[in-house]
Structure formats: C-alpha cells, structure tokens
C-alpha cells in the first residue's frame, strides 16, 4: 500500500473502506431501519464510493434476508461497492455444508461474506462451551466451504484485543485457521471498545510481524477513541477499516466513517474514495442521519454544522487575514463550509465576516458595524442568542445599513385568550389588528395554543396581500426559560422567556428569535421577524416597503 499516491488515485483493492451501518450501526438504540431504509442507505454509501457495504445477517433476521433477496432481484444496483453478507461460523459438532445459517449466507447471493468468530479463549470456553481446537475447526471449515462455493471471505476476530492480551497464542491460532483456509482479510475487533491508540498500534504491528496476514480493524467507541484507534491501526499496517455512518452502533457506537475517511484522505494522503467523492462527505452524513431519523451531530468532525464554525472574536480577526489560521483544512473539500457566529463575544471582524457570509458589505461601513456589535452585546446580555437565529441577525444588520426590506404589516394590537371549556377542551383564540398597504385588517382565529392561534390570525390578516405566505410554514418552535438579569436562580413562571421559531418555504429554512418576560410576546417577536425575513425572500416590489428597522419598531 502506497502512502504517496497522488490525490484522486483510488487505492482499489489495496485498501478497503468497509461500512457496517446496516448491521452493526442498526444496533444503536433508537434506530430501526425498514427494508426501504436499508436500500436507501446502501445507495448513499455506494454513491460516496465505499468499497464494501455489509447489508445484514441473512438467515438470522427476516428483514435482512428480504433485503438481500430484493438486492439480488435488481432493486440495488451498485456502482462502486460490493455487497457483503454477515454471519457466524458453523456450530460445533456439525459441518459448514449442513449448517442452515451458513447455507443462508450462500442463499443471500452476496459475493462477499464476513464471518464472526471468537478469538478470546474465555469466550470460546464459556460462551461457546467448546475448546480452542474445535473453534478453529469451525473457522477453517466454514471459510473453506464458502471459498469453495465462490465467495470471498473476511473474518471478524471478535474480542481479539482482549483475547490477545489474555492468551495471544489462541488469538493467533484463530487468525491462522481463517487465513490458511482462504480468508482474504482477518479483522482485529476491539469488541468491547476498551483500547487506546498506542495499544492498538502495538498489537497491530506485532500481529502483522508474526503472521504476515492482511489485517483489518473494527473498533467500538466505548473509550471515545474509535476513530483514533482506527487511524492508528492503519498507520501500523491495517489495510481494511470497518466503520459505520455517523458512528452509529451498539452502546456508544462504532468508528465513524466520515472522520475516518476524512483523516485518511486529508491527513495521510490516502485516496481511499473515488476522485471527487470526498466533497460528498457532509451531504452523505446528513442524508444518512435523516434516514435514521436522528438529528445530525452539529459538532461531528469534518461534516458537522459547527465543524468549521467560529465564535470568538480573536478567531474571526485571524480568519479575516487568512482562513487557514484557525481551520485545519478547507471545509469545501468535504462539502462543508465555514461559519462565523455573532454573539456577545464578537468584535468588528466577526460582524464583518458574518455580513460577507450573508452578502452584506459591512467592512466599508464601520458605523453600521459598531452599531451591530453594540446591539448584539446589549441584547445577548438580556437573553437573546443570535448564533441560533441567523435570520434575525441578518434583519438587524440590514437595519443598521439602512436597507429597506419588505415589511408585510404594521402592528396596531394583538390579543390572545385561552379558554378551558366544560368538556375539558382547551382552546386559544387570538385577534390581531394590523395595517397592510394602508388598510386596517382585523382577524380572529383559534388554535391549540396561544402561539398557534396568533400565527393563524396573523396569516389570515395578511393572506389577501401576501400570496407568498402560502409557501411559508412554521416548522419548529422552541422555548427556553432564562433567569432574569442579575439573578442567580431562575424565577420559574416569572422568568424571561427565549423563543426560537424555525420557518420554511420552498427554497429553505430560517430561524428567528424573540425574548421577553411574556412567552406570547417573545413568540410574537420571533414570528414578526420570521415574516419580515420571508417577505424579503419573496422580493416584493420596493414601493411602499418599510425598513427592517421599522418592522422591529412596529413590534
């Protein structure tokens, strides 16, 4: 394996990127893939350029058996990857040819089979209740049978590192039984996830020197070191890495595919993906999180939304001079982007960079920049959080620049009441009075809560004048109770409330914020910003528009 191949030159079979999201990753608490989900995950992984996709355990799980059947029937066309079936060696006291589990692996029609086998003598004797000789015979017989049937075989040596520390000779005998029977790769598994990088490197180096076998690595993340352990194993000579998307897996998870690949390509110069595929890393990570119905980890290395986000003013000042001063790489390489967060920690550089990110030239307007910095610091001291509400921040910046935006209305008043009816039903009713294009509009609507009712009433009042409103939806609503300024403790129902509203239209989403001692007023502030931003996105005619500053004043 060459570590000096030029970027964009795939290593091919010299190095394996092996994904086990559909089997090991599916063992994470809270994940339950349907067959359609499994097919979708496999397609995303294949598009990324993963070399091997472990589809599951046919014969043991009906869902996995059907997945392989549907894949074989043509529902899964792979361009880069090879589909792998996972299963165990034959049972003690029989032969591989007669073992129904082994037969199910053949019936899956997967061209590659990964077998799991015990390599820790304690597990062999206590869990399998057999001896080392029979365990090695189970490995050898199953591998040779599958190879004889035209399958390529990898062996996962379960509990290898613990077993090697306890009885190295037994652990090596299991590897030898697999390799001499025809297994292409023997994978050293840190099944309990208790290893650290230096220990991994020492064992991989020693085993490679003692056996000469092609080695793989499979790490769990119980010490938080799965990614580091995997990279360490590669540096010590492993040429096959087993990972899961976003680190999904049993307990604390597995080695995360995306930082593993990111490290191999950008830090070790190993082109383990097809040319151009690295730029799909972030998109793929988020797509697979969506299928798993798990929110993406914003702080995930390489692909997280915060992976290249900068908050401190000191960072922003340096980044303004050279982005590489506070980024370990160009985020574009992995399909991500740099973000500047404007908070109470921000200085002029942060505001100018954030403005540039939003398409606003604040660098040439020091007066506007200072006004934004001062307003942000003042409001954040009162509980606002603009790093979570880019749309409200952009409105604030445009107001400081004096830019005129589409203000959909001017508030006269609003009223909200909540009624608990005799039948137990609780209904909120809101009435809004607004001026729209010079006309006074009054609307009353009911909702399942005060914010829902207020939103409905406001929409009803604006609908005749704002056709773009049909595309705008309130997609998320978050409330947090804050302690009052100067207080060491929260005041419960008497505390300051922060509301974040996420809105969407056909082109994307945006978040706005409101803070007030009254939760309804805090919600109103966030709703008004949301509609002011939506109106700006809709690019209404300039005539009669109000500035974003006037919108804020109208609240």
HUKADA-V195136 format. One record per backbone hydrogen bond with DSSP energy under -0.5 kcal/mol. NH is the residue of the N-H (numbers start at 1). CO is the residue of the C=O. Records with the same first field share a line. If there is no record, write none. Layout:
NH: CO / CO
This chain:
9: 6
10: 8
11: 271
14: 11
15: 12
16: 239
17: 15
18: 16 / 241
19: 52
20: 243
22: 54
23: 20
24: 20
25: 20
26: 21
27: 24
28: 25
31: 28
38: 34
39: 35
40: 36
41: 37
42: 38
43: 39
44: 40
45: 41
46: 42
47: 43
48: 44
49: 45 / 46
50: 45
51: 17
52: 17
53: 82
54: 19 / 52
55: 53 / 84
56: 84
58: 56
60: 57
61: 57
65: 61
66: 62
67: 63
68: 64
69: 65
70: 66
71: 67
72: 68
73: 69
74: 71
75: 70
76: 71
78: 76
82: 51
84: 53
85: 112
86: 56
87: 114
89: 116
90: 138
94: 91
98: 95
99: 95 / 96
100: 98
103: 99
104: 100
105: 101
106: 102
107: 103
108: 104
109: 106
110: 105
112: 83
113: 152
114: 85
115: 113 / 154
116: 87
117: 156
119: 158
121: 119
123: 120
124: 120
125: 121
126: 122
127: 123
128: 123
130: 124
135: 131
136: 132
137: 133
138: 134
139: 135
140: 136
141: 137
142: 138
143: 139
144: 140
145: 141
146: 142
147: 143
148: 144
149: 145
150: 147
151: 146
152: 111
154: 113
155: 185
156: 115 / 154
157: 155 / 187
158: 117 / 156
160: 157 / 189
161: 189
163: 159
164: 160
165: 161
166: 162
167: 163
171: 167
172: 168
173: 169
174: 170
175: 171
176: 172
177: 173
178: 174
179: 175
180: 176
181: 177
182: 178 / 179
183: 178
184: 153
185: 153
186: 214
187: 155 / 185
188: 186 / 216
189: 157 / 187
190: 188 / 218
191: 189
193: 190
200: 196
201: 197
202: 198
203: 199
204: 200
205: 201
206: 202
207: 203
208: 204
209: 205
210: 206
211: 207
212: 208
215: 213
216: 186
217: 240
218: 188
219: 242
220: 190
221: 253
223: 193
224: 221
229: 225
230: 226
231: 227
232: 228
233: 229
234: 230
235: 231
236: 232
237: 234
238: 233
239: 215
241: 16
242: 217
243: 18 / 241
244: 255
247: 244
248: 245
253: 250
254: 247
255: 219
257: 244
260: 256
261: 257
262: 258
263: 259
264: 260
265: 261
266: 262
267: 263
268: 263
269: 265
270: 264
271: 269
272: 270
277: 274
279: 276
280: 277
281: 278
282: 334
284: 280
285: 281
286: 282
287: 283
288: 284
289: 285
290: 286
291: 287
292: 288
293: 289 / 290
294: 289
298: 296
300: 297
303: 301
304: 300
306: 298
307: 304
309: 306
310: 339
313: 345
316: 312
317: 313
318: 314
319: 315
320: 316
321: 317 / 318
322: 318
325: 322
326: 323
331: 329
333: 330
334: 331
335: 332
336: 331
339: 308
341: 310 / 339
342: 340
343: 341
346: 343
351: 347
352: 348
353: 349
354: 350
355: 351
356: 352
357: 353
358: 354
359: 356
360: 355
362: 360
365: 362
369: 365
370: 366
371: 367
372: 368
373: 369
374: 370
375: 371
376: 372
377: 373
378: 374
379: 375
380: 376
381: 377
382: 378 / 379
383: 380
384: 379
388: 385
389: 386
391: 511
392: 511
393: 389
394: 390
395: 391
396: 392
397: 393
398: 394
399: 395
400: 396
401: 397
402: 398 / 399
403: 398
405: 403 / 546
407: 405
408: 406
410: 435
412: 433
413: 433
415: 431
417: 429
419: 427
421: 419 / 425
424: 421
427: 419 / 425
428: 447
429: 417
430: 445
431: 415
432: 443
433: 413
434: 441
435: 410
436: 434 / 439
439: 436
441: 434 / 439
443: 432
445: 430
447: 428
453: 449
454: 450
455: 451
456: 452
457: 453
458: 454
459: 455
460: 456
461: 457
462: 458
463: 459
465: 462
466: 462
469: 466
470: 467
471: 468
472: 469
473: 471 / 504
475: 473 / 502
476: 502
478: 500
480: 498
482: 480 / 496
487: 484
494: 491
495: 492
496: 482
497: 516
498: 480
499: 514
500: 478
501: 512
502: 476
503: 501 / 510
504: 473
505: 508
508: 505
510: 503
512: 501
514: 499
516: 497
519: 517
522: 518
523: 519
524: 520
525: 521
526: 522
527: 523
528: 524
529: 525
530: 526
531: 527
532: 528
533: 529
534: 530
535: 531
536: 532
537: 533
538: 534
539: 535 / 536
540: 535
545: 542
546: 405
548: 403
551: 547
552: 548
553: 549
554: 550
555: 551 / 552
